[in-house]
Amino acid sequence: MLLIGSHVSFTSKEQLVGSVKETVSYGANCFMFYTGAPQNTKRCKIDYDLTVEARNLLYENNIDLKNIIIHAPYIINLANNEKKENYRFAINFLKEEIKRAEMFGIEKLVLHPGSFVNLDLETGINNVINALNEVIKPNQTVKICLEVMAGKGSEICFDINHIKKIIDGVNHSEKLGVCLDTCHLNDAGYDMTKFDEFLDEFGKLIGIDKIWCVHVNDSKNPVSSHKDRHENIGYGTIGFDALINIIYNKRLSDVPKILETPYVSFNGKQRLFPPYKFEIDMIKNKKFNKNLYEDVIDYYKS
């Protein structure tokens, strides 16, 4: 079964109920959300009654809880320990995000590994290993998905060998998997038009069974640009056909595919509309929509 969805909102008022409603409106059967703004640590108290209501909505719409993803905020940087208080803060905040995921009953948490900044690559990787060895407990239900990055600046994990080293260094590696991002992979230097060759390489090095989430994004940039700028499906350098081949790859049939493509702007950038309903239709029909932007604007203006 095709598992396709997108990033959706999470507000303090509706919480997971609003996330499920938005998902259903897009015709999706999986989704990803942040439990607060990705750029800060402000988090609302989780409402038990809303969580129960959301679970009922999931059941009514045949959405499996195991196909819901939480994304940890960008501000968690486990790769840099120059300032001990910042490193300690990142570790402690990740622990709190795991607790919040457990309160929802959600099993997958996507994490950007971080940037080494003024250190070096090897030190950055070791910092992540040390942090995860403190964070991950053998009895936790939440599994962390390390996201493959584009290699912008001093980011680590733009090479799957970095991921391999981290997994090998973490004591409870059964709680550690991988989130692939097609834009990041492209920008990091992996040719997404040869995705099966990439999967062959990944399988030998890490194992296909460690891929627990895929972010589906086109890219504004050529291969190896190390830029990390997402584009709408079929409108970037990866292309519609290559992305369809990735989404429908049989080796990843049970893995949630999550869109993180840009909102469509209207009237300059004063209004922005989510394209996900129309991109999901494209994906389901396996047919590129050359009028995506116009269709999105017409839909939300009406």
N, C-alpha and C positions, 0 to 999 in steps of 0.2 A: 504493500500500500504506500502511495505517495504521502510523505509527511512534509507538508509545506506550510509555512507561517511567516511571521515577521516580528520585528520589535514592536511592542505595544506600550501604551502609557500605564502608569500606576500612580494613582492620586491618593491623597490621605482621606478623601471623602468616600470614594467607592472602593479603593484598594483592588484586590484581585477580582472582584465582581466586574469592575469597569474594564479590566484587562481582558476578561473572558468575552464580555459583550463586544469589545472592539475586534477581537479575533474572529468571532462569529460573523461580524459585519463584512469581513474581508473574504469569507469563504474558506478560512484556514482551519487546520486541525492540530496545530501546535503553535507555540509562541514563546517569546523571550521578553523579559522586562527587567528593569532596575527597581530595587525596592526604595529608591530615592533618587535624587539627581546624581548623575554619574560623576559630576565634578566636585561634589562636596559630601560631607558625612552626616548631613541632616536627615534623620529618619523618623517617620511617624510610628506610633505604637500600633502593632498589628491587632486588628479587631477580629476577635474569634468568630463572632456572628457573621461578619462579612466573609470570612474564610469558609465557613460552612455553606453559606449561600453560593459562593463561587464554586465549591465542589459539586453542589447540586446542578449548577449550570453546566459544568464540565460534563457531568453524566448525561444530562439531557441532550447535549450536542455531540456526544461520542468523542470527546477529547480526553485522551489518557493523561493523567497527571505526570506520568514518567516522560512525557514528551514536552513538558514545560521547562524552560530554562531561566535561571536567574543570572544576570550579568553583574559581576562585582564592579564597583566604581573604578574609574580610571586612576584615581588618586592613590590607590594602593600600589606602592612600588616596593616589591620585595628584593629587587636587584641591587639597590644602593643602601649601604649602611654607614655612609660618611657621618651623618648625624644620627647618633644612636637613638635619640628620642623619636625621630621620624621613622626609623626602621621599626622600633618597638610599636609605634602607633599603627603602622601598616599591618603588622602581625596581629595586633589586638583587634583592629577593625575587621580584618578578614575572619577572625574567630567569631565576631558578632554577626557578620553576614551569613556565616554557616548556621548559626543558631536561628536566624530569621528564616533561612531556607527550610530548616527542620520544622519550624512552626507551621509553615505552609504545607509541609509534606512533600516538598520538591527535592529531587535527588541530584540535579545537575547545576553546577555553578561555574560559569565561564570566568576565567581570570586572565587579564593581561599580565604576563610575568614581570614586566618592568624594564627600566633603563639603568645602565650602570653609571651614567653621567660622567663624573671625573675619575672613575675607577677604570678597570679593564674588563673585557668580556668574560674571562675565566672567573674573576672575582665576582662579577655580577651573577653568573650561573651558580656559583657556590653559595652566594647569599640567598638565592631563591631556594636552593636545596635545604639550607639550614633553617630557613623560615618555615618551609612546608613540613619539615620534620618536627617542628614545634606545634604547628597548627593541626596537622592531620592526626586524628585519633583512630584506633582500630575499630571502635564501636560506632563511629559516626555513620549516618545514612547518606550524607551528602558526598558526592563525588566532584572533584575539581577538574575542570577541563582547561588545560593550558592552551591559550590561543596562539597559533602561529602568527607572527607579526611581519610587518613589511620591511623592517630594518631601518626605519626612520630615525635619524639621530643616533643615539646610543642604545636603542632597543635591542634586547636579546630575543632569542627564539624566532629569528627570521630564517634560520636554518634548522631543519628537522633534527639534525645531529645535536643541537642544543637541547631540544625536547627529550631526545633519547638520554642524554647525560643526566638531566634532571630526574626523569623517571627512574633511572638506574640508581640514583643517589638517595631517593626518598624511601624511607623504611616501609611505609605502608603504601606501596605503589599501586596496589589494587584499587585504591581510592583516587587514583590520578589517571586522567585520560587526556584527550586532545580535542580542541575545536579548530577545524580548518576554516579559513576565510579565503574565498577565491580571489578577492582583490588583494589581500595581503600576500598570498602565495605568488600571484602574478608580479606584484611590485617587488617581492623578495627575489625573484629570478626563476620561478618555476613556471614553465609553459603550460597554461591551462588547456590549450588545444591538444595536449598530449597527457590528459589526466590519468589515463590507465597506466601509462608508464610511471607517472608520479606515484600512483597507488601501489604499483609493483615495488618501487623503491621504499615507500613507507612501510609496506607489509614486511619486507625483509628486515628493515631496521628496527621498527617499533611494533608492528602488528596492526592489521586492519581493525581488529576488535577493540583497539584503543581509541578509535574515532567515535566520539559520542555526540558531536554536534557539527554542523556545517553552516557557516555564514555565507549566504549566496549574494555576491555583489559583483557587478561589473566594475571596471577600473577606468579612471580618466587618464591613466598613464601607461606607457609601454612596459614590457617585461624588464625587471631589474632596475626600475626607477627609484625604488625605496622611498616612495612618496606617501602612500596610503590615502588615496582620494577615491571614494566610492562613486560609482555611476549607476544609473538605472539599467535594468536588465536589457541587454541588446544594444545599448547606446554607448558602450565603451569599447576598449581595446580587446577585451576577451571575446565578446560577441555572443549573440543569442544561441547559436547552435552549440558552441562549446559549453555554455552554461547548462543548456538542456541535457547534454550528454553527462554532465556532472550530477545534476539533480536526479536523473533517472538511472544512474549507475547501479547495477544490481548488487554490487558489493556493499553499497551504502543504503540499501532499501529500507532498513529499519532505523536509520539515523535522521533526526529532525533537521530539516533545512530551513534556515531562518534568513529572511530578507532584512538587510540594513541599508537599503538604497536611499538616496536623497529624496526629500520632499520636493514637490513641484511648486515652483514660485508663481505667483500671480500678482500683477500690478507691481512690477519691480520685485522686491522681497518683503513687501508689507504683509502678504498672506502666503502661507505655505500649506500645501495639502498632501496627505499621505498617498503614495501611489500603489499601495500594497494590494488592494482589491483588484486592480487592473493588471498588475504584474503577476499575481497568482492566477488570474484567468489566462494570461498568456502562457504561463507554465503548464497549466492543466490542459490547454488546447494544443500546446507545442507549436504555437503560431505567434510570430513576432507582430506586435502592434506598433506600427509606425506613427500612429496618432495618439500615443500614450499621454503626452502632456496635455493635449487638447481635451481628451476624454476625461482626464482627472479634473481639470479645471471646470469643465461643463458639469460634471457630476456634483461637485461640491458647491458650485455657484447656484445650482437649481434648488 
